[in-house]
Amino acid sequence: MLTPNLTVNASGHLCIGGVDTTMLAKTHGTPLYVLDENMIRENCRGFERVISEEYGGKGLICYASKALSCKELYRVVDSEGLGCDVVSGGELYTALQAGMPAEKIVMHGNSKSNSELQMAVSHDVGRIVCDNLPELKRLDQIAGAAGKTVNVMLRIKPGIDAHTHDFVKTGQIDSKFGFALETGEAMQAVKAASLYPNLRLVGLHCHIGSQILDTEPFAEAARVMLRLMNQVRAELGITLTELNLGGGPGIRYTEHDDPKPFGEIVRAILAALKGICTELDFPEPFVLFEPGRSIVGGAGLTLYTVMAKKVIPNIRTYVLVDGGMCDNPRYALYHSEYEALIANKAGQPRDERVTIGGKCCESGDLIGEDMPLQAAEEDDILAVLATGAYNYSMASNYNRNPRAEIVMVRDGEARTIVKRETYADIIQNDL
Ligand SMILES: *Cc1c(COP(=O)(O)O)cnc(C)c1O
């Protein structure tokens, strides 16, 4: 199985966290998102362990909300000592409602509205990561009007593109996020930020990409950022004390993915950081990480009911399910690959190759193509694995499909953490 929390029971049914997925489908209906609480907690602890072992605990792990934002998930990560990052007023609101302490929240966004900035300031969010000069100016005014001094970090484009196989260190000026390093823009932004009376510039931030499978792009980003902090100290006489290295560690979506475990990635980053600090005689900064996918991605799966199988001779076989791009748009968006299996036939070999089609009125509404699967029949339960991140958070009401329910399993028990939307929910704002 893809992850160790997935097992097959004596009836040949797929289990997650010790719970039979076919029973979950029966009692909660489909489509259904399922999250394994213990695995999420273990992932949180894994990050924290490395920070404490390798870096004396001088850091904060901020779970990246955009991977999956709902109240219970904030409660779980908060109880493990994590903070969170948010990228909108909606995520901030949800985190605060769940009781996430504001000082552990990092506010992101390349185009934050004044009301979002006001909300962050009025709740005393721990750090606001500023993306551009107009935002710095607006934030200073908003903080001043509130009589507050706000902790600010600056989002830097470190010039590392980790999305290619052999990552490259140029060509990243063309991004809508942050201040470019190569052009001197980053240095100017530090200078500007340091002059605003209501802003307290605490450090720098970068995020080099997502689903990154190797350690070196991260280690290189740490070195590049520390060199910039050293340059800031030399040229402006300002010693920044915090470095936020964003998220990005990859997970196993299919058996072909072989990501470095995130523990190894964080270890490599911290080793690189300590090395460069020694080399430059720079005080080791407080570090922040913002993992999203690597906390929740592998801990989730989605259950569907097979509605029909459509064999197009010599072309392909469609297995049609009762969900699709409305609950998982990632294949439609970027052809992301997943593993799937028939939950009630999990012990049998996957000896057919199929295209999984959704219920939405789009030919591109697929969960995947050319996927190995057990022989599917009507009413089978299809499980798509590793859907914990960027599925529910990207779900829509396309075709006015209600958003699916989320259940959390733990030690053989399951509980609903987000209710299934009703048709009444869908029209509640219609006049
Ligand atoms: C997307 C994002 C993250 C989380 O990325 P993952 O790949 O899910 O770990 C963290 N920080 C920022 C700024 C992001 O944009």
The ligand as an SDF file (V2000), in Angstrom:
LIG
                    3D

 15 15  0  0  0  0  0  0  0  0999 V2000
    1.5170   26.5340   -0.9660 C   0  0  0  0  0  0  0  0  0  0  0  0
    2.3030   27.1690    0.0880 C   0  0  0  0  0  0  0  0  0  0  0  0
    2.7140   26.4360    1.2060 C   0  0  0  0  0  0  0  0  0  0  0  0
    2.4280   24.9650    1.3700 C   0  0  0  0  0  0  0  0  0  0  0  0
    2.9890   24.1880    0.3680 O   0  0  0  0  0  0  0  0  0  0  0  0
    2.9820   22.5940    0.4770 P   0  0  0  0  0  0  0  0  0  0  0  0
    3.5960   22.1740   -0.8020 O   0  0  0  0  0  0  0  0  0  0  0  0
    1.5790   22.1530    0.6120 O   0  0  0  0  0  0  0  0  0  0  0  0
    3.8030   22.2240    1.6610 O   0  0  0  0  0  0  0  0  0  0  0  0
    3.4140   27.0940    2.1840 C   0  0  0  0  0  0  0  0  0  0  0  0
    3.7080   28.4070    2.0990 N   0  0  0  0  0  0  0  0  0  0  0  0
    3.3290   29.1510    1.0380 C   0  0  0  0  0  0  0  0  0  0  0  0
    3.6530   30.5880    1.0100 C   0  0  0  0  0  0  0  0  0  0  0  0
    2.6160   28.5660    0.0010 C   0  0  0  0  0  0  0  0  0  0  0  0
    2.2540   29.3070   -1.0380 O   0  0  0  0  0  0  0  0  0  0  0  0
  1  2  1  0
  2  3  1  0
  2 14  2  0
  3  4  1  0
  3 10  2  0
  4  5  1  0
  5  6  1  0
  6  7  2  0
  6  8  1  0
  6  9  1  0
 10 11  1  0
 11 12  2  0
 12 13  1  0
 12 14  1  0
 14 15  1  0
M  END
$$$$
